[in-house]
Amino acid sequence: MKEKIGWFTFGIFVAGSLWQGIIGGLILVLGWASLLIFTWPFLIAWDHKQKLKKYAVQRENIYVYSLYPGDRSVYERAGVHRSLLKESSNQLGVIVHEIYFRDAGFEDEKWEDFPERRDTFILEDTKRRHLKLNSQDRDWFKIHILNQEGLEI
């Protein structure tokens, strides 16, 4: 969101400069900055509310994995997902899995082999989750996982 606002602010300056010169551009940017100062907390709250809506209906497990060798942010990124799931009161039993490069049992793993292990884990876990959800309520599974229309619970 910050990047978009930055580019928009630059665009306002350019448009104002073309319209009334550099002074006009600065006046428009200062007006825009004043507006942002007052609305920024509301924008952050709105963005957080949108995230909570998404997490409240999250049906699939979430997988957080190493993005590069030596990635030290996996635990922190997974914690963000867990806190948003908890705050959104998700009742669907979503689990956040952490997949680490060179985890226990894979100490001699090469980076080239990691994507295959990660994808295999995700596929197997997704299969287990779908079998569990399917056995609990077949109609719910058809509607929410298979996206079938014409069914009512």
Order of alpha helices (4+ residues) and beta strands (2+ residues): alpha-beta-alpha-beta-alpha-alpha
